[in-house]
Amino acid sequence: MIKKSKSTAMPSDTHEKFNELSAILKQTQHLWKPVAFHDVGIGWLNCLPELAERLLSFDLAQIERLHFDPEPLIESLQGYIPELTRLHLLSQLPGTSSRALALVDPRVHAGVPGKKWAQVQAFCAGIGATTSPVLDYCAGKAHLGFYIEQSLNVPVVSLEWQADLVAHANERALRENRRLNAQHVDVMSEACQRYFEGQPHVVALHACGGLHERLLSLCISQQTPKIHLAPCCYHKRSKEHYLPYSKKGKENDLLLNKSDLHTAVMETVTASASQVRQRKALQTMRLGFDLIQRDVLLHEAFLPLPSMPLSWSRMNFEAFCRHWAKAKNIPLPIAIDWSDYWHRAEQRFHQVSALDLVRALFRRPLEIWLNMDKALWLEEHGYEVSLSTFCERKVSPRNILLQATR
């Protein structure tokens, strides 16, 4: 059962809460802006040596548990960061008042991963009843759309840019005689706007940063009567810096960049033990290569590498470094002590993981701030807006539901 926040301890006014959250985030940005993976020397280490000592006392198993479970992490570190208790309180959201889950044809969830299906059901339960046609934005495989069509008994139009997923959804709808029509469209294009005409009930489950920002812009321009949105991946957007949308957000501008936005979603609870091991190996190799390039180029600048699939974790450390040295035009010396660099990389991984626990404390507050900015923006355009959680964190840490009605 999702615990609801204690309203008696919270600011009664949304603007007041947003202002207080903004003030604390500004005051503590020296703690959450530095990225330990990139910065060898983090500024706050000298200011808070006892905090650093506490973090580095954790072994890797403890660090891993604390990254995945914010409550013990907050309890462990609140004595070192005075603002943490209030920040945590300001980041609480009530659970969504939802109806019972509908029973549907088992074919609806055939082949859908368990946690994905649980997310779909919980999100749909948070919608409640509707009689309007539904527009499913960034629908993917249309799992949500098919469930809504059956459980709420309304026609659904699903928007998706991957043509194969659109074709598959339409074939399935025809085969199962479902009132779902998938449309192949780039939601960032002008062609998308016509689907918002006719006042549909718009839904989006885990729409990424630039995509859900575009969605809300379209809804405002078309005066969409009802919106249910679960945002995700705030950093996946074309522009490097986040420009607040609401008047209050502009007044309390935090000057967030993509790295800051990524902090809000650096948490995951769905990775398997195998994936965790692969990520550790891959990150250790990246850190090892970074140590080498700093020594070779005689500088202290972090060298970013592109995203890599977890399969790269199976690569030999030397082969990994030689590949990226060639790709980045870095001349490697003939003699390299690979075992020494690997040992140093493992030590660096432990240090990075420990220090990054501080940034982890600010994941949820930053995510709440971003969603409150959108909520206030919608209110400025005549919407009644609420923020809540539609599922438990273990089902998905991206569990914020933005509901807007006009």
N, C-alpha and C positions, 0 to 999 in steps of 0.2 A: 504494500500500500504506500503511495507517495505521501510523504509528510507535507502538510500545508504550513506555510509561514505564519508566524504569530503577528497578526495585524496590529496588535496593541503596541508593539515595539517598533513598528515601521512608520515612516513619514506618511501621513494620510494623503498628501497631495503628490501626484505623479511628478509634477515639475520639481517639487522639493526633493523627492527621492533622487531624481535624475541629477539635480544640482549637487547633492551631497556625494553621490557616486562619482560624478565627474571630478569633484574637488579631491577626493581621496585618491583616485587614479592619477591625477596630476601630481599630487604630493608624493606618490610612491613610484613614479615612472622610472626612477633610477634603478629600481629593483626588477621591474618586468620588461623593460625595453632591451637590456643587454641579452644576447644569445650566447650562452656558454660554448656552444659548438663552434661559434665563429671567433669569439674573443678570448684570447689567452689570458689577458688581464682585465677582469671585470671591476669597474670602479667601486662598487659597494663592498668589495672584499676588505678594503682597508678601513672602511667606516664601521663595518659590522663583523669584526674578526670572530666573535663568539658564535654568531650565526654560521659563518663559514666552517668553523671547527665542528659545530654540531652536525652540519650536513655531511661533511667528509668523514664523520664517524660511522655513518651508515654503510653496511655492506651492500653489495649489488642486489641481493635478494630483498633486503629491506627497501632499497630505493625503488625497485620494480613494483613492490606492493604499494608504496606510497604514491607513485605516479598513477596507479590505477584506482586508488581509493582516497578521495580528497578529505574525508572527515578526519581520519587519523593524522593526515599530513597537517591539517590546520591545527589540531590539538598539539602536535609536536612542535610547531614553530610559532604559535601565537605569542609566546612570551618574548620573542625576539623582534616581532613586528607589531607595534602597538595598534596600528590601524586595522589589523587583520580581523578582529572580532566583529567590528562594525561593518567592514567590507563584506564579510560572509553573510551577515544578516541582511544587508541591502541586496544581496544576490539571490535571495530565496524567492521562489514563485509558488503560488498555490497549484495543486493538482487540478486538472480539468474535470469539470462535472460532465460525465459521459454516460451514455446509455449502455445497455447490455450489448455485448457483441452478437451480431446477427449470425444465424446459421445459414450457410450458403452451400451450393453445389460443390462437392469436394474437388471437382475439376478446376475450380477457380484458383486454388492454391497448389495444384499439382506442380511439383518441380520448383516451388518457391522456397528458398532457404528459410529455416525456422525463425531466425531473428528478423529477417526482412518481413516475413508474414506477420509476426507479432507487431512490428512497427506499423504495417498497413492497417491491421485491425484496430490498434490503439488510436491511430490518427483518425480513422473513419468514425470511431466511437466518439471522439472529441468533436466531430462535426455536428453530431446530432441529426435531427430530421431536417430534410429539405425537400421542396417540391419543384425547385428550379432545375433546369438542365445544368449539368456540371461541366466545367472546363478544367481538365487535368493538364496542368502546365509542366513541361519537361517530364513527360510521362514515362520515359524509358520503355520497359516491357509492358507497361499498362497494368501492372499488378493492382495498383490502387484503383484505377479506373474500372476494371472488371469487378472488383469487390464493391465499389460504390454503386455500380449499375445494378448489382443483385441485391445488396443489403438495403439500399435506400430507394430502390425501384425508380430510378430516374435515368434518362439518356445521358450519355457521356461523350464528349469530344476530347480526345487525347492529342496533345501537341508534342511532337518529337522530331528531332533533326536527323536521327539515324534511320535511313530509308529501310534497312532490313528489319528493324524493330517495328516500324510502322506497318510494313507488309505482313509481318508475323501476327501483329495484333488484329489487323483487319481480317486475315484468314481465319483466325480463331473466333472472332466475333461472328463471322458468317457461319462457321461450322457449328457453333454453339447457340446460334440465333440470339445474340446479345445486342442490345442497343448501345453499342460502342463504336465510334467512328474515329479512327486514328488518322491524323493529318501530318504529312511530312512538311515541316516548316522550321525555318531558323527564327527562333523567338526574339533574336536581337534585330531582326529586319522589320521594315515597315509593313511587310505582308502579314505579320502576326497580328496587327491591330484589329483587323476585321473580325477575328474570332472573339474579341471582347465586346463586340456589338450585340445587342439583344439581351443584355443584362444577365449573363450566366453567373452561376455560383462558382467562383474560381478557387481551385485547390492546388497546392503544390507541396509535395512531400520531399524534403531534402533537396531543394533547389539551391545551387551554389551561388556565391556572392554576387557577381555581375548579373546573373540570371534572375535572382529574386529581386534585386534592385530594379531591373527592367520590368519585372512583373508588377511591382507596386506603382511604378510610373504609369504603366498602361492602365492599371485599375483606377488610379486617380483621374487620368485624362478621360476615361470612358465612364466614370462614376459607377464602377462596378458595385452592386449592392451588398455583396457578401464575399469575404475572403477568409480562407483558412490556409496559413502558410507555416511550414516548418523549415526555417533557413538552415543552410549548411555551408561549410567551406568558404568563409567570408573573404579569404585571401585570393580566391580564384576570380579575378576581375582584371580588366584590361589596364586600368589606371593604377599607378604605383601607390598613390596616397588616397586615403578615404576622406572624402569631403562630406561632412554631416549634412543630413537632409532637413532636419527640423531647425526651427529658429533657436531653440534652446541648445541643440547640438552645435550650432555655429557659434553661439556665445561661449560654450564650454569646450571648444575644439581641442581635442587631444593630439592632433597631428599624427594620426595613425598611418603607418605604412604597411606594406604587405606582410612584412615580418611580424609586426604587432598583431595584425589580423590573423595570422597563422597561429599565434599563441592561443587564440580563443578556441581552436579546434585541434590542438596538439594531443589531446587526450583520446584514447581509444579503449574500448572494453571488449571489442569483438575479435581481437587477434588471437590465434591459436598459439600454443606453446612453441610449435615449430616456427611460426611466423615471427614470434618474439626473438627466438634464437637467430633466425636469418637476419633480422633487422640489426641485432647486436653485432653480428659478424660484418655486415655491410658498413655499418657506421664506424666500426673499429678500423676497417680498411680505409675508409674515407679520412678518418683522423690521422692514420698513419701516413697516407699520401700527403696530407696537409703539412705534417711535421717535416717530411722530406722536402717538399717544395719551398718551405720557409728557409730550411738550411741551405738548399741549393741556390736560391735566388737572393739570399741574405736580406730578407725583409720579414716583417711581422704581419703582413696582410693575408687574410683568409682568402683562399681560392675556391669559389663555389664550383661544384660539378653538377651536371644535369641529373634529373631524377633517373633512378635505375630500378629495374624490376628486382624482386628479392632473389631471383635466380643468380644474380651476380654475386651473391654471398658465397656461392660454391667455388668461386674463382680463387686461385692461388694468390696470396698477397703480393708477391713479386710481379706476377703477371698483371694484376690489377694496377699496380703503380706504373709499370712500364706502359700499359695501354694509355693511361691518362696523361703520363708525361709526354708521350708522343702526340696525343690529341691537343695538348696545351703548349706544345713546342718548348718543353722544359728539358734541357740536356742533363741527363743523369750521369753522375760519376761512374767510372768503371767499377770501383769497389764500393759496395754498400753493405753494411751489416744489417741484413733484413731481419734477423731475429731480434736485434736491439731495437730497431724501429717498431717492430710488432709489440715488443714488451712495453715500450713507451706509449704506443697507441692504446694498449689495454689500460694502462694507468690513466691516460687522458680520458678514455671512455668512462671510467669510474668517476673521475673528477667532474666531467661534463654532466653526467647523469645526476650526480648529487647536487651540483649547483643549479641545475635546471629545475629542481624542485621548487625553488623560489618563484620562478616564472609560472610554474604550474598552479601556484596559489591564486594567480590572477586570471586564469583561463575563464572561469565562469563570470567573474565581474565584468571582464571585457565583453564577453558574449551578451550579458544582460544589457550593458551600455549600448551596444550596437542595435539590439532589438528595441530598446526604449527610444532610441533616436528615430527608428522607423515608426514606432507606435505614435510618438508625438507628431511626426510628420503627417501621418494619416489623420490624427485628430485635428490638425490645422486645416484639413480639407473636408471636414464635416463627418468624419467617421467616429463611431464609438468603438474603442479598441480595448482588448484585454490580452495579457500575456500570462501563459500558464504552462505547465508541463503535461504532455499527453501520454507519456510512458515513463517507466522507471529507467534510471540511468543504465542499469545492466542490459536493458533491451537496446537502448541507444543513448549515448551521451548528448547527441544533438536532438534533444527532446522538447525544445521550446516551441510552443504553438502560439502564433500570432493570429488572433481572431479580430476581424474588423467588419462592422456593419454600418450601413447608412440608409 
